[in-house]
Amino acid sequence: MSTPTNTGIKPPKTSKEIMIRDEMFLIDQGTREPVPPKIVSLATKIDEFILKVGHSNTNVMSLVVQLLTIGKVRLDFRDYTERLELLNLSDIMSRPQAAAVFDQHLASGNKNEDVSLMTQKIVIQPPRVNLPKR
């Protein structure tokens, strides 16, 4: 599990301040259908990918670091391809700064989460049947 580290590196912007262009192409029987692109914050995409691949998965951190150091990243899934690109190329940063953006996002998310709204585990039990007494 990636945990926030205190490396002393401060990222130039937070994940909420970094905007990205999100282009998606649906794959249906070998054809690529474009979906209208949208502009979202990096924070939104991090949260989305954490839900898809898991909080402890290093793939989320890898894609964030590549996006922030190169400026773009392409992700291939079974039924769609997604291309993410920094809206402002001046947001490109060093690897340590990019990792700090990701760590800072996780740290801020843990502080702001309302635990009462999170579901850890749901157990469904059948209702009790009251049998007639003999």
N, CA, C and O atoms as CSV, one atom per row, in Angstrom:
chain,resi,resn,atom,element,x,y,z
A,1,MET,N,N,0.844,-1.171,0.000
A,1,MET,CA,C,0.000,0.000,0.000
A,1,MET,C,C,0.885,1.229,0.000
A,1,MET,O,O,1.806,1.328,0.811
A,2,SER,N,N,0.627,2.144,-0.877
A,2,SER,CA,C,1.412,3.363,-0.927
A,2,SER,C,C,0.962,4.279,0.199
A,2,SER,O,O,-0.219,4.602,0.322
A,3,THR,N,N,1.914,4.688,1.013
A,3,THR,CA,C,1.583,5.577,2.103
A,3,THR,C,C,2.317,6.877,1.911
A,3,THR,O,O,3.414,6.898,1.353
A,4,PRO,N,N,1.724,7.966,2.369
A,4,PRO,CA,C,2.374,9.251,2.219
A,4,PRO,C,C,3.725,9.239,2.932
A,4,PRO,O,O,3.849,8.733,4.047
A,5,THR,N,N,4.712,9.794,2.280
A,5,THR,CA,C,6.038,9.864,2.868
A,5,THR,C,C,6.417,11.314,3.044
A,5,THR,O,O,5.967,12.185,2.299
A,6,ASN,N,N,7.233,11.560,4.017
A,6,ASN,CA,C,7.688,12.913,4.260
A,6,ASN,C,C,9.074,13.062,3.655
A,6,ASN,O,O,10.079,12.940,4.355
A,7,THR,N,N,9.127,13.324,2.360
A,7,THR,CA,C,10.401,13.441,1.672
A,7,THR,C,C,10.875,14.883,1.639
A,7,THR,O,O,11.992,15.149,1.194
A,8,GLY,N,N,10.064,15.811,2.094
A,8,GLY,CA,C,10.443,17.209,2.055
A,8,GLY,C,C,10.221,17.851,0.696
A,8,GLY,O,O,10.497,19.039,0.526
A,9,ILE,N,N,9.732,17.095,-0.271
A,9,ILE,CA,C,9.483,17.621,-1.610
A,9,ILE,C,C,8.061,18.137,-1.666
A,9,ILE,O,O,7.106,17.414,-1.382
A,10,LYS,N,N,7.938,19.403,-2.040
A,10,LYS,CA,C,6.611,19.996,-2.145
A,10,LYS,C,C,6.251,20.119,-3.619
A,10,LYS,O,O,6.975,20.751,-4.388
A,11,PRO,N,N,5.131,19.513,-4.013
A,11,PRO,CA,C,4.724,19.632,-5.417
A,11,PRO,C,C,4.274,21.061,-5.724
A,11,PRO,O,O,3.759,21.758,-4.850
A,12,PRO,N,N,4.473,21.494,-6.984
A,12,PRO,CA,C,4.081,22.850,-7.366
A,12,PRO,C,C,2.576,23.100,-7.273
A,12,PRO,O,O,2.145,24.217,-6.986
A,13,LYS,N,N,1.779,22.059,-7.516
A,13,LYS,CA,C,0.321,22.172,-7.457
A,13,LYS,C,C,-0.247,20.920,-6.803
A,13,LYS,O,O,0.426,19.894,-6.704
A,14,THR,N,N,-1.492,21.022,-6.360
A,14,THR,CA,C,-2.171,19.847,-5.823
A,14,THR,C,C,-2.902,19.118,-6.954
A,14,THR,O,O,-3.057,19.649,-8.054
A,15,SER,N,N,-3.337,17.918,-6.669
A,15,SER,CA,C,-4.057,17.129,-7.677
A,15,SER,C,C,-5.374,17.791,-8.075
A,15,SER,O,O,-5.867,17.565,-9.180
A,16,LYS,N,N,-5.944,18.598,-7.199
A,16,LYS,CA,C,-7.189,19.300,-7.532
A,16,LYS,C,C,-6.945,20.485,-8.465
A,16,LYS,O,O,-7.848,20.911,-9.186
A,17,GLU,N,N,-5.729,21.009,-8.447
A,17,GLU,CA,C,-5.404,22.177,-9.274
A,17,GLU,C,C,-4.928,21.785,-10.674
A,17,GLU,O,O,-4.954,22.611,-11.586
A,18,ILE,N,N,-4.496,20.544,-10.851
A,18,ILE,CA,C,-3.982,20.084,-12.138
A,18,ILE,C,C,-5.145,19.566,-12.982
A,18,ILE,O,O,-5.845,18.636,-12.582
A,19,MET,N,N,-5.342,20.167,-14.139
A,19,MET,CA,C,-6.444,19.781,-15.011
A,19,MET,C,C,-5.922,18.928,-16.170
A,19,MET,O,O,-4.833,19.164,-16.693
A,20,ILE,N,N,-6.719,17.937,-16.555
A,20,ILE,CA,C,-6.315,17.044,-17.639
A,20,ILE,C,C,-7.450,16.866,-18.636
A,20,ILE,O,O,-8.628,16.995,-18.303
A,21,ARG,N,N,-7.060,16.564,-19.869
A,21,ARG,CA,C,-8.018,16.235,-20.923
A,21,ARG,C,C,-8.149,14.713,-20.910
A,21,ARG,O,O,-7.152,13.994,-20.963
A,22,ASP,N,N,-9.368,14.242,-20.839
A,22,ASP,CA,C,-9.663,12.808,-20.773
A,22,ASP,C,C,-10.403,12.419,-22.052
A,22,ASP,O,O,-11.554,12.802,-22.258
A,23,GLU,N,N,-9.720,11.646,-22.911
A,23,GLU,CA,C,-10.329,11.169,-24.155
A,23,GLU,C,C,-10.515,9.665,-24.055
A,23,GLU,O,O,-9.599,8.941,-23.662
A,24,MET,N,N,-11.701,9.201,-24.411
A,24,MET,CA,C,-11.997,7.779,-24.327
A,24,MET,C,C,-12.470,7.272,-25.682
A,24,MET,O,O,-13.180,7.967,-26.409
A,25,PHE,N,N,-12.065,6.055,-26.008
A,25,PHE,CA,C,-12.491,5.383,-27.231
A,25,PHE,C,C,-13.046,4.019,-26.845
A,25,PHE,O,O,-12.324,3.176,-26.312
A,26,LEU,N,N,-14.324,3.807,-27.114
A,26,LEU,CA,C,-14.944,2.512,-26.836
A,26,LEU,C,C,-14.550,1.534,-27.931
A,26,LEU,O,O,-14.517,1.890,-29.109
A,27,ILE,N,N,-14.256,0.315,-27.544
A,27,ILE,CA,C,-13.885,-0.716,-28.508
A,27,ILE,C,C,-15.039,-1.708,-28.597
A,27,ILE,O,O,-15.387,-2.374,-27.621
A,28,ASP,N,N,-15.623,-1.788,-29.789
A,28,ASP,CA,C,-16.755,-2.695,-29.994
A,28,ASP,C,C,-16.522,-3.479,-31.275
A,28,ASP,O,O,-16.577,-2.918,-32.369
A,29,GLN,N,N,-16.267,-4.754,-31.142
A,29,GLN,CA,C,-16.041,-5.652,-32.272
A,29,GLN,C,C,-14.963,-5.120,-33.217
A,29,GLN,O,O,-15.134,-5.128,-34.436
A,30,GLY,N,N,-13.863,-4.662,-32.643
A,30,GLY,CA,C,-12.732,-4.220,-33.432
A,30,GLY,C,C,-12.773,-2.780,-33.897
A,30,GLY,O,O,-11.798,-2.304,-34.477
A,31,THR,N,N,-13.861,-2.071,-33.664
A,31,THR,CA,C,-13.932,-0.663,-34.064
A,31,THR,C,C,-13.775,0.228,-32.839
A,31,THR,O,O,-14.154,-0.147,-31.729
A,32,ARG,N,N,-13.206,1.419,-33.058
A,32,ARG,CA,C,-13.019,2.393,-31.983
A,32,ARG,C,C,-14.024,3.519,-32.136
A,32,ARG,O,O,-14.011,4.243,-33.131
A,33,GLU,N,N,-14.877,3.660,-31.166
A,33,GLU,CA,C,-15.892,4.722,-31.160
A,33,GLU,C,C,-15.436,5.823,-30.207
A,33,GLU,O,O,-15.344,5.575,-29.004
A,34,PRO,N,N,-15.148,7.026,-30.697
A,34,PRO,CA,C,-14.722,8.098,-29.783
A,34,PRO,C,C,-15.876,8.604,-28.928
A,34,PRO,O,O,-17.018,8.694,-29.378
A,35,VAL,N,N,-15.549,8.927,-27.694
A,35,VAL,CA,C,-16.489,9.555,-26.767
A,35,VAL,C,C,-16.039,11.012,-26.656
A,35,VAL,O,O,-14.837,11.271,-26.615
A,36,PRO,N,N,-16.964,11.967,-26.606
A,36,PRO,CA,C,-16.532,13.365,-26.509
A,36,PRO,C,C,-15.571,13.562,-25.330
A,36,PRO,O,O,-15.844,13.103,-24.221
A,37,PRO,N,N,-14.443,14.246,-25.576
A,37,PRO,CA,C,-13.463,14.445,-24.501
A,37,PRO,C,C,-14.028,15.327,-23.399
A,37,PRO,O,O,-14.946,16.117,-23.618
A,38,LYS,N,N,-13.460,15.174,-22.219
A,38,LYS,CA,C,-13.881,16.007,-21.095
A,38,LYS,C,C,-12.640,16.503,-20.356
A,38,LYS,O,O,-11.567,15.905,-20.438
A,39,ILE,N,N,-12.808,17.588,-19.648
A,39,ILE,CA,C,-11.737,18.177,-18.850
A,39,ILE,C,C,-12.070,17.900,-17.382
A,39,ILE,O,O,-13.139,18.271,-16.897
A,40,VAL,N,N,-11.144,17.247,-16.685
A,40,VAL,CA,C,-11.356,16.903,-15.275
A,40,VAL,C,C,-10.075,17.200,-14.503
A,40,VAL,O,O,-9.007,17.392,-15.084
A,41,SER,N,N,-10.208,17.232,-13.193
A,41,SER,CA,C,-9.015,17.423,-12.363
A,41,SER,C,C,-8.297,16.082,-12.203
A,41,SER,O,O,-8.903,15.017,-12.324
A,42,LEU,N,N,-7.011,16.160,-11.932
A,42,LEU,CA,C,-6.239,14.948,-11.678
A,42,LEU,C,C,-6.790,14.223,-10.458
A,42,LEU,O,O,-6.784,12.992,-10.416
A,43,ALA,N,N,-7.262,14.963,-9.475
A,43,ALA,CA,C,-7.834,14.356,-8.269
A,43,ALA,C,C,-9.012,13.444,-8.627
A,43,ALA,O,O,-9.145,12.352,-8.076
A,44,THR,N,N,-9.853,13.892,-9.540
A,44,THR,CA,C,-11.006,13.092,-9.969
A,44,THR,C,C,-10.555,11.778,-10.598
A,44,THR,O,O,-11.112,10.721,-10.303
A,45,LYS,N,N,-9.536,11.847,-11.474
A,45,LYS,CA,C,-9.046,10.631,-12.142
A,45,LYS,C,C,-8.352,9.700,-11.157
A,45,LYS,O,O,-8.501,8.482,-11.252
A,46,ILE,N,N,-7.590,10.258,-10.208
A,46,ILE,CA,C,-6.942,9.400,-9.207
A,46,ILE,C,C,-8.002,8.638,-8.433
A,46,ILE,O,O,-7.887,7.426,-8.253
A,47,ASP,N,N,-9.030,9.330,-7.974
A,47,ASP,CA,C,-10.096,8.668,-7.217
A,47,ASP,C,C,-10.782,7.595,-8.059
A,47,ASP,O,O,-11.088,6.511,-7.565
A,48,GLU,N,N,-11.019,7.902,-9.324
A,48,GLU,CA,C,-11.664,6.939,-10.224
A,48,GLU,C,C,-10.809,5.679,-10.384
A,48,GLU,O,O,-11.322,4.563,-10.306
A,49,PHE,N,N,-9.508,5.861,-10.608
A,49,PHE,CA,C,-8.635,4.703,-10.808
A,49,PHE,C,C,-8.401,3.926,-9.522
A,49,PHE,O,O,-8.222,2.709,-9.566
A,50,ILE,N,N,-8.397,4.602,-8.381
A,50,ILE,CA,C,-8.267,3.887,-7.109
A,50,ILE,C,C,-9.458,2.959,-6.927
A,50,ILE,O,O,-9.305,1.839,-6.440
A,51,LEU,N,N,-10.648,3.419,-7.316
A,51,LEU,CA,C,-11.832,2.562,-7.227
A,51,LEU,C,C,-11.753,1.389,-8.202
A,51,LEU,O,O,-12.200,0.286,-7.888
A,52,LYS,N,N,-11.179,1.629,-9.393
A,52,LYS,CA,C,-11.099,0.580,-10.412
A,52,LYS,C,C,-10.050,-0.475,-10.103
A,52,LYS,O,O,-10.316,-1.670,-10.226
A,53,VAL,N,N,-8.854,-0.040,-9.699
A,53,VAL,CA,C,-7.759,-0.994,-9.558
A,53,VAL,C,C,-7.305,-1.212,-8.125
A,53,VAL,O,O,-6.465,-2.077,-7.877
A,54,GLY,N,N,-7.827,-0.464,-7.192
A,54,GLY,CA,C,-7.502,-0.700,-5.791
A,54,GLY,C,C,-6.522,0.315,-5.237
A,54,GLY,O,O,-5.617,0.787,-5.925
A,55,HIS,N,N,-6.729,0.629,-3.989
A,55,HIS,CA,C,-5.937,1.650,-3.299
A,55,HIS,C,C,-4.465,1.265,-3.205
A,55,HIS,O,O,-3.595,2.132,-3.283
A,56,SER,N,N,-4.178,-0.017,-3.038
A,56,SER,CA,C,-2.795,-0.433,-2.842
A,56,SER,C,C,-2.069,-0.701,-4.151
A,56,SER,O,O,-0.883,-1.033,-4.142
A,57,ASN,N,N,-2.756,-0.562,-5.267
A,57,ASN,CA,C,-2.141,-0.891,-6.546
A,57,ASN,C,C,-1.164,0.195,-6.976
A,57,ASN,O,O,-1.520,1.372,-7.024
A,58,THR,N,N,0.056,-0.197,-7.286
A,58,THR,CA,C,1.068,0.768,-7.709
A,58,THR,C,C,0.819,1.259,-9.129
A,58,THR,O,O,1.439,2.231,-9.559
A,59,ASN,N,N,-0.078,0.603,-9.864
A,59,ASN,CA,C,-0.379,1.070,-11.223
A,59,ASN,C,C,-0.952,2.482,-11.218
A,59,ASN,O,O,-0.675,3.257,-12.133
A,60,VAL,N,N,-1.745,2.831,-10.209
A,60,VAL,CA,C,-2.320,4.177,-10.142
A,60,VAL,C,C,-1.201,5.196,-9.972
A,60,VAL,O,O,-1.187,6.231,-10.637
A,61,MET,N,N,-0.269,4.898,-9.082
A,61,MET,CA,C,0.846,5.819,-8.886
A,61,MET,C,C,1.693,5.906,-10.153
A,61,MET,O,O,2.149,6.992,-10.511
A,62,SER,N,N,1.910,4.794,-10.831
A,62,SER,CA,C,2.707,4.791,-12.054
A,62,SER,C,C,2.084,5.663,-13.130
A,62,SER,O,O,2.786,6.418,-13.802
A,63,LEU,N,N,0.767,5.565,-13.299
A,63,LEU,CA,C,0.132,6.375,-14.336
A,63,LEU,C,C,0.159,7.847,-13.972
A,63,LEU,O,O,0.313,8.693,-14.854
A,64,VAL,N,N,0.011,8.176,-12.689
A,64,VAL,CA,C,0.083,9.577,-12.265
A,64,VAL,C,C,1.486,10.132,-12.505
A,64,VAL,O,O,1.646,11.244,-13.007
A,65,VAL,N,N,2.500,9.343,-12.142
A,65,VAL,CA,C,3.878,9.805,-12.335
A,65,VAL,C,C,4.179,9.989,-13.822
A,65,VAL,O,O,4.791,10.986,-14.205
A,66,GLN,N,N,3.762,9.048,-14.661
A,66,GLN,CA,C,4.010,9.208,-16.097
A,66,GLN,C,C,3.275,10.422,-16.646
A,66,GLN,O,O,3.847,11.197,-17.413
A,67,LEU,N,N,2.024,10.594,-16.265
A,67,LEU,CA,C,1.253,11.742,-16.740
A,67,LEU,C,C,1.915,13.058,-16.350
A,67,LEU,O,O,1.989,13.985,-17.157
A,68,LEU,N,N,2.397,13.137,-15.111
A,68,LEU,CA,C,2.972,14.390,-14.627
A,68,LEU,C,C,4.412,14.625,-15.091
A,68,LEU,O,O,4.878,15.764,-15.075
A,69,THR,N,N,5.120,13.577,-15.501
A,69,THR,CA,C,6.501,13.757,-15.961
A,69,THR,C,C,6.607,13.835,-17.479
A,69,THR,O,O,7.486,14.519,-18.002
A,70,ILE,N,N,5.723,13.143,-18.191
A,70,ILE,CA,C,5.751,13.116,-19.658
A,70,ILE,C,C,4.699,14.064,-20.246
A,70,ILE,O,O,4.922,14.678,-21.289
A,71,GLY,N,N,3.554,14.176,-19.565
A,71,GLY,CA,C,2.485,15.053,-20.038
A,71,GLY,C,C,1.302,14.310,-20.605
A,71,GLY,O,O,0.246,14.903,-20.827
A,72,LYS,N,N,1.461,13.000,-20.848
A,72,LYS,CA,C,0.342,12.215,-21.372
A,72,LYS,C,C,0.563,10.743,-21.051
A,72,LYS,O,O,1.682,10.293,-20.800
A,73,VAL,N,N,-0.550,10.010,-21.068
A,73,VAL,CA,C,-0.506,8.572,-20.818
A,73,VAL,C,C,-1.705,7.941,-21.511
A,73,VAL,O,O,-2.780,8.535,-21.588
A,74,ARG,N,N,-1.505,6.732,-22.012
A,74,ARG,CA,C,-2.592,5.994,-22.659
A,74,ARG,C,C,-2.813,4.705,-21.881
A,74,ARG,O,O,-1.863,4.003,-21.534
A,75,LEU,N,N,-4.076,4.406,-21.614
A,75,LEU,CA,C,-4.451,3.221,-20.847
A,75,LEU,C,C,-5.354,2.356,-21.709
A,75,LEU,O,O,-6.350,2.840,-22.246
A,76,ASP,N,N,-5.018,1.094,-21.844
A,76,ASP,CA,C,-5.823,0.158,-22.626
A,76,ASP,C,C,-6.530,-0.805,-21.689
A,76,ASP,O,O,-5.892,-1.537,-20.931
A,77,PHE,N,N,-7.845,-0.795,-21.749
A,77,PHE,CA,C,-8.669,-1.727,-20.995
A,77,PHE,C,C,-9.333,-2.675,-21.979
A,77,PHE,O,O,-9.188,-2.514,-23.191
A,78,ARG,N,N,-10.047,-3.644,-21.479
A,78,ARG,CA,C,-10.668,-4.652,-22.330
A,78,ARG,C,C,-11.620,-4.050,-23.355
A,78,ARG,O,O,-11.575,-4.415,-24.530
A,79,ASP,N,N,-12.480,-3.131,-22.921
A,79,ASP,CA,C,-13.501,-2.617,-23.829
A,79,ASP,C,C,-13.378,-1.118,-24.141
A,79,ASP,O,O,-14.264,-0.542,-24.772
A,80,TYR,N,N,-12.294,-0.496,-23.703
A,80,TYR,CA,C,-12.063,0.904,-24.071
A,80,TYR,C,C,-10.596,1.286,-23.881
A,80,TYR,O,O,-9.844,0.639,-23.153
A,81,THR,N,N,-10.227,2.361,-24.567
A,81,THR,CA,C,-8.903,2.955,-24.435
A,81,THR,C,C,-9.102,4.366,-23.912
A,81,THR,O,O,-10.014,5.076,-24.338
A,82,GLU,N,N,-8.248,4.762,-22.993
A,82,GLU,CA,C,-8.359,6.103,-22.430
A,82,GLU,C,C,-7.021,6.810,-22.602
A,82,GLU,O,O,-5.962,6.233,-22.352
A,83,ARG,N,N,-7.083,8.062,-23.032
A,83,ARG,CA,C,-5.880,8.869,-23.209
A,83,ARG,C,C,-6.021,10.091,-22.320
A,83,ARG,O,O,-6.982,10.851,-22.437
A,84,LEU,N,N,-5.054,10.272,-21.428
A,84,LEU,CA,C,-5.041,11.411,-20.523
A,84,LEU,C,C,-3.877,12.319,-20.907
A,84,LEU,O,O,-2.771,11.849,-21.173
A,85,GLU,N,N,-4.137,13.619,-20.931
A,85,GLU,CA,C,-3.095,14.577,-21.282
A,85,GLU,C,C,-3.240,15.815,-20.403
A,85,GLU,O,O,-4.348,16.295,-20.162
A,86,LEU,N,N,-2.107,16.321,-19.929
A,86,LEU,CA,C,-2.133,17.547,-19.142
A,86,LEU,C,C,-2.688,18.676,-19.988
A,86,LEU,O,O,-2.282,18.845,-21.138
A,87,LEU,N,N,-3.597,19.442,-19.443
A,87,LEU,CA,C,-4.163,20.576,-20.156
A,87,LEU,C,C,-3.119,21.678,-20.313
A,87,LEU,O,O,-3.065,22.362,-21.335
A,88,ASN,N,N,-2.303,21.834,-19.293
A,88,ASN,CA,C,-1.273,22.869,-19.301
A,88,ASN,C,C,0.089,22.175,-19.171
A,88,ASN,O,O,0.400,21.623,-18.115
A,89,LEU,N,N,0.888,22.198,-20.216
A,89,LEU,CA,C,2.178,21.504,-20.206
A,89,LEU,C,C,3.163,22.095,-19.198
A,89,LEU,O,O,4.185,21.475,-18.903
A,90,SER,N,N,2.873,23.272,-18.670
A,90,SER,CA,C,3.733,23.830,-17.618
A,90,SER,C,C,3.557,23.068,-16.299
A,90,SER,O,O,4.308,23.290,-15.350
A,91,ASP,N,N,2.561,22.166,-16.241
A,91,ASP,CA,C,2.361,21.330,-15.056
A,91,ASP,C,C,3.299,20.123,-15.029
A,91,ASP,O,O,3.305,19.376,-14.051
A,92,ILE,N,N,4.092,19.919,-16.088
A,92,ILE,CA,C,5.059,18.815,-16.093
A,92,ILE,C,C,6.072,19.075,-14.986
A,92,ILE,O,O,6.522,20.204,-14.793
A,93,MET,N,N,6.428,18.008,-14.258
A,93,MET,CA,C,7.312,18.145,-13.102
A,93,MET,C,C,8.246,16.949,-13.001
A,93,MET,O,O,8.169,16.024,-13.810
A,94,SER,N,N,9.107,16.968,-12.029
A,94,SER,CA,C,10.055,15.878,-11.804
A,94,SER,C,C,9.342,14.675,-11.182
A,94,SER,O,O,8.236,14.794,-10.655
A,95,ARG,N,N,10.000,13.514,-11.257
A,95,ARG,CA,C,9.430,12.292,-10.666
A,95,ARG,C,C,9.150,12.452,-9.169
A,95,ARG,O,O,8.064,12.090,-8.716
A,96,PRO,N,N,10.098,12.985,-8.387
A,96,PRO,CA,C,9.803,13.149,-6.955
A,96,PRO,C,C,8.616,14.073,-6.697
A,96,PRO,O,O,7.823,13.823,-5.790
A,97,GLN,N,N,8.489,15.137,-7.489
A,97,GLN,CA,C,7.347,16.039,-7.322
A,97,GLN,C,C,6.046,15.334,-7.691
A,97,GLN,O,O,5.031,15.507,-7.017
A,98,ALA,N,N,6.076,14.535,-8.768
A,98,ALA,CA,C,4.880,13.803,-9.192
A,98,ALA,C,C,4.457,12.799,-8.121
A,98,ALA,O,O,3.269,12.670,-7.822
A,99,ALA,N,N,5.416,12.099,-7.550
A,99,ALA,CA,C,5.105,11.152,-6.474
A,99,ALA,C,C,4.536,11.892,-5.266
A,99,ALA,O,O,3.644,11.383,-4.587
A,100,ALA,N,N,5.049,13.087,-5.001
A,100,ALA,CA,C,4.548,13.891,-3.886
A,100,ALA,C,C,3.103,14.329,-4.125
A,100,ALA,O,O,2.312,14.383,-3.183
A,101,VAL,N,N,2.750,14.645,-5.383
A,101,VAL,CA,C,1.362,14.996,-5.707
A,101,VAL,C,C,0.450,13.824,-5.356
A,101,VAL,O,O,-0.596,14.005,-4.733
A,102,PHE,N,N,0.856,12.615,-5.763
A,102,PHE,CA,C,0.057,11.424,-5.492
A,102,PHE,C,C,-0.052,11.173,-3.986
A,102,PHE,O,O,-1.146,10.941,-3.470
A,103,ASP,N,N,1.074,11.220,-3.289
A,103,ASP,CA,C,1.067,10.992,-1.838
A,103,ASP,C,C,0.230,12.034,-1.106
A,103,ASP,O,O,-0.503,11.717,-0.170
A,104,GLN,N,N,0.353,13.291,-1.554
A,104,GLN,CA,C,-0.425,14.370,-0.940
A,104,GLN,C,C,-1.929,14.143,-1.158
A,104,GLN,O,O,-2.738,14.406,-0.269
A,105,HIS,N,N,-2.291,13.651,-2.349
A,105,HIS,CA,C,-3.703,13.372,-2.633
A,105,HIS,C,C,-4.234,12.287,-1.696
A,105,HIS,O,O,-5.323,12.420,-1.136
A,106,LEU,N,N,-3.461,11.219,-1.530
A,106,LEU,CA,C,-3.891,10.145,-0.630
A,106,LEU,C,C,-3.998,10.641,0.804
A,106,LEU,O,O,-4.951,10.307,1.510
A,107,ALA,N,N,-3.030,11.431,1.235
A,107,ALA,CA,C,-3.042,11.945,2.605
A,107,ALA,C,C,-4.232,12.867,2.842
A,107,ALA,O,O,-4.876,12.788,3.888
A,108,SER,N,N,-4.526,13.733,1.890
A,108,SER,CA,C,-5.656,14.657,2.058
A,108,SER,C,C,-6.979,13.907,1.997
A,108,SER,O,O,-7.938,14.285,2.670
A,109,GLY,N,N,-7.038,12.859,1.203
A,109,GLY,CA,C,-8.267,12.061,1.119
A,109,GLY,C,C,-8.552,11.333,2.407
A,109,GLY,O,O,-9.712,11.211,2.802
A,110,ASN,N,N,-7.524,10.848,3.069
A,110,ASN,CA,C,-7.717,10.123,4.322
A,110,ASN,C,C,-8.192,11.048,5.432
A,110,ASN,O,O,-8.942,10.620,6.309
A,111,LYS,N,N,-7.769,12.310,5.409
A,111,LYS,CA,C,-8.178,13.256,6.446
A,111,LYS,C,C,-9.621,13.697,6.264
A,111,LYS,O,O,-10.324,13.946,7.243
A,112,ASN,N,N,-10.069,13.795,5.013
A,112,ASN,CA,C,-11.388,14.359,4.728
A,112,ASN,C,C,-12.488,13.320,4.617
A,112,ASN,O,O,-13.659,13.679,4.485
A,113,GLU,N,N,-12.144,12.056,4.667
A,113,GLU,CA,C,-13.176,11.041,4.485
A,113,GLU,C,C,-14.087,10.987,5.697
A,113,GLU,O,O,-13.624,11.017,6.837
A,114,ASP,N,N,-15.353,10.909,5.450
A,114,ASP,CA,C,-16.325,10.719,6.513
A,114,ASP,C,C,-16.521,9.219,6.659
A,114,ASP,O,O,-17.145,8.578,5.815
A,115,VAL,N,N,-15.985,8.672,7.732
A,115,VAL,CA,C,-15.993,7.221,7.914
A,115,VAL,C,C,-17.422,6.686,7.960
A,115,VAL,O,O,-17.663,5.547,7.559
A,116,SER,N,N,-18.370,7.487,8.440
A,116,SER,CA,C,-19.744,7.001,8.512
A,116,SER,C,C,-20.347,6.781,7.125
A,116,SER,O,O,-21.328,6.048,6.995
A,117,LEU,N,N,-19.778,7.406,6.081
A,117,LEU,CA,C,-20.300,7.227,4.739
A,117,LEU,C,C,-19.647,6.060,4.015
A,117,LEU,O,O,-20.116,5.652,2.953
A,118,MET,N,N,-18.568,5.517,4.578
A,118,MET,CA,C,-17.855,4.424,3.931
A,118,MET,C,C,-18.439,3.085,4.363
A,118,MET,O,O,-18.751,2.885,5.537
A,119,THR,N,N,-18.583,2.189,3.430
A,119,THR,CA,C,-19.052,0.848,3.735
A,119,THR,C,C,-17.862,-0.083,3.682
A,119,THR,O,O,-17.243,-0.243,2.631
A,120,GLN,N,N,-17.541,-0.689,4.791
A,120,GLN,CA,C,-16.422,-1.606,4.841
A,120,GLN,C,C,-16.843,-3.011,4.444
A,120,GLN,O,O,-16.143,-3.693,3.695
A,121,LYS,N,N,-17.994,-3.439,4.953
A,121,LYS,CA,C,-18.430,-4.798,4.702
A,121,LYS,C,C,-19.940,-4.854,4.890
A,121,LYS,O,O,-20.481,-4.271,5.829
A,122,ILE,N,N,-20.598,-5.547,4.007
A,122,ILE,CA,C,-22.042,-5.723,4.115
A,122,ILE,C,C,-22.314,-7.214,4.200
A,122,ILE,O,O,-21.840,-7.991,3.371
A,123,VAL,N,N,-23.074,-7.604,5.197
A,123,VAL,CA,C,-23.467,-9.000,5.352
A,123,VAL,C,C,-24.982,-9.047,5.264
A,123,VAL,O,O,-25.679,-8.384,6.032
A,124,ILE,N,N,-25.482,-9.828,4.330
A,124,ILE,CA,C,-26.932,-9.957,4.160
A,124,ILE,C,C,-27.352,-11.292,4.744
A,124,ILE,O,O,-26.869,-12.348,4.337
A,125,GLN,N,N,-28.248,-11.226,5.690
A,125,GLN,CA,C,-28.746,-12.434,6.320
A,125,GLN,C,C,-30.224,-12.573,6.008
A,125,GLN,O,O,-30.945,-11.578,5.934
A,126,PRO,N,N,-30.676,-13.804,5.825
A,126,PRO,CA,C,-32.115,-13.989,5.592
A,126,PRO,C,C,-32.888,-13.611,6.849
A,126,PRO,O,O,-32.375,-13.744,7.960
A,127,PRO,N,N,-34.124,-13.141,6.676
A,127,PRO,CA,C,-34.916,-12.787,7.859
A,127,PRO,C,C,-35.227,-14.030,8.679
A,127,PRO,O,O,-35.313,-15.146,8.165
A,128,ARG,N,N,-35.389,-13.794,9.961
A,128,ARG,CA,C,-35.735,-14.923,10.826
A,128,ARG,C,C,-37.179,-15.321,10.568
A,128,ARG,O,O,-38.070,-14.481,10.443
A,129,VAL,N,N,-37.373,-16.599,10.497
A,129,VAL,CA,C,-38.710,-17.111,10.284
A,129,VAL,C,C,-39.218,-17.592,11.635
A,129,VAL,O,O,-38.613,-18.459,12.266
A,130,ASN,N,N,-40.323,-17.025,12.066
A,130,ASN,CA,C,-40.905,-17.469,13.321
A,130,ASN,C,C,-41.855,-18.630,13.032
A,130,ASN,O,O,-42.954,-18.443,12.511
A,131,LEU,N,N,-41.418,-19.788,13.370
A,131,LEU,CA,C,-42.254,-20.974,13.154
A,131,LEU,C,C,-43.315,-21.033,14.229
A,131,LEU,O,O,-43.059,-20.658,15.373
A,132,PRO,N,N,-44.514,-21.503,13.877
A,132,PRO,CA,C,-45.570,-21.622,14.889
A,132,PRO,C,C,-45.161,-22.639,15.973
A,132,PRO,O,O,-44.578,-23.684,15.684
A,133,LYS,N,N,-45.481,-22.302,17.201
A,133,LYS,CA,C,-45.147,-23.207,18.307
A,133,LYS,C,C,-46.169,-24.323,18.366
A,133,LYS,O,O,-47.360,-24.112,18.134
A,134,ARG,N,N,-45.695,-25.486,18.674
A,134,ARG,CA,C,-46.582,-26.659,18.760
A,134,ARG,C,C,-46.981,-26.948,20.155
A,134,ARG,O,O,-47.723,-27.899,20.400
